[in-house]
């Protein structure tokens, strides 16, 4: 199975988006431990890969809520 240039571009796009989100969250002292790529969509070629935000504890949820306000 070969990977097209479009597939590579979509995968790179999701990786860049994740790094940008990590940096923006870090500016507010927020870390989402499970932040990463949704493996099922990353391996597929039907839709753009999704970002998996994962789980966090209540303190992190509150920090995220405050940053968004």
Sine and cosine of phi, psi and omega as CSV:
sin_phi,cos_phi,sin_psi,cos_psi,sin_omega,cos_omega
0.00,0.00,0.85,-0.53,-0.01,-1.00
-1.00,-0.08,0.42,-0.91,0.01,-1.00
-0.95,-0.32,0.81,-0.59,-0.04,-1.00
-0.98,0.20,0.24,-0.97,0.06,-1.00
-0.88,0.47,-0.61,0.79,0.04,-1.00
-0.89,0.46,-0.66,0.75,0.04,-1.00
-0.88,0.47,-0.70,0.72,0.01,-1.00
-0.89,0.46,-0.65,0.76,0.00,-1.00
-0.91,0.42,-0.66,0.75,0.02,-1.00
-0.91,0.41,-0.64,0.77,0.01,-1.00
-0.93,0.37,-0.66,0.75,0.06,-1.00
-0.89,0.46,-0.64,0.77,0.00,-1.00
-0.86,0.51,-0.70,0.72,-0.01,-1.00
-0.93,0.37,-0.59,0.81,0.04,-1.00
-0.90,0.43,-0.67,0.75,0.03,-1.00
-0.91,0.41,-0.68,0.73,0.01,-1.00
-0.87,0.50,-0.65,0.76,0.01,-1.00
-0.90,0.43,-0.70,0.71,0.00,-1.00
-0.90,0.43,-0.62,0.79,0.04,-1.00
-0.91,0.42,-0.66,0.75,0.02,-1.00
-0.91,0.41,-0.67,0.74,0.05,-1.00
-0.85,0.53,-0.70,0.72,-0.01,-1.00
-0.91,0.41,-0.67,0.74,0.01,-1.00
-0.91,0.42,-0.66,0.75,0.04,-1.00
-0.92,0.40,-0.65,0.76,0.00,-1.00
-0.88,0.48,-0.53,0.85,0.03,-1.00
-0.89,0.45,-0.35,0.94,0.05,-1.00
-0.95,-0.30,0.26,0.97,0.00,-1.00
0.86,0.51,0.64,0.77,-0.01,-1.00
-0.88,-0.48,0.74,-0.67,0.08,-1.00
-0.79,-0.61,0.81,-0.58,0.13,-0.99
-0.98,-0.19,0.97,-0.24,-0.12,-0.99
-0.86,0.51,-0.49,0.87,-0.06,-1.00
-0.99,-0.12,0.12,0.99,-0.02,-1.00
-0.88,0.48,0.80,-0.60,-0.01,-1.00
-0.01,-1.00,-0.34,-0.94,-0.03,-1.00
-1.00,-0.07,0.70,-0.72,0.14,-0.99
-0.95,0.30,0.94,-0.34,-0.14,-0.99
-0.85,0.52,-0.64,0.77,-0.05,-1.00
-0.90,0.45,-0.66,0.75,-0.01,-1.00
-0.99,0.16,-0.44,0.90,0.03,-1.00
-0.93,0.37,-0.60,0.80,-0.03,-1.00
-0.98,0.18,-0.38,0.93,-0.01,-1.00
-0.99,0.10,0.18,-0.98,0.01,-1.00
-0.81,-0.59,0.14,0.99,-0.05,-1.00
-0.98,0.21,-0.71,0.71,-0.06,-1.00
-0.80,-0.60,0.31,-0.95,0.08,-1.00
-0.87,0.50,0.56,-0.83,0.05,-1.00
-0.87,0.49,0.50,-0.86,0.01,-1.00
-0.97,-0.22,0.43,-0.90,0.10,-0.99
-1.00,-0.02,0.79,-0.61,0.05,-1.00
-1.00,-0.05,0.92,-0.38,-0.01,-1.00
-0.98,0.17,-0.44,0.90,0.10,-1.00
0.96,0.27,-0.35,-0.94,-0.07,-1.00
-0.94,-0.33,0.36,-0.93,0.08,-1.00
-0.50,-0.87,0.26,-0.97,0.02,-1.00
-0.99,0.12,0.22,-0.98,-0.04,-1.00
-0.85,0.53,-0.61,0.79,0.01,-1.00
-0.88,0.48,-0.70,0.72,0.02,-1.00
-0.92,0.40,-0.63,0.78,0.05,-1.00
-0.87,0.49,-0.65,0.76,0.03,-1.00
-0.92,0.39,-0.66,0.75,0.04,-1.00
-0.88,0.47,-0.66,0.75,0.02,-1.00
-0.91,0.42,-0.68,0.73,0.03,-1.00
-0.87,0.49,-0.72,0.70,0.00,-1.00
-0.89,0.45,-0.67,0.75,0.01,-1.00
-0.89,0.45,-0.57,0.82,-0.01,-1.00
-0.97,0.24,-0.38,0.92,0.02,-1.00
-0.97,0.23,0.00,0.00,0.00,0.00
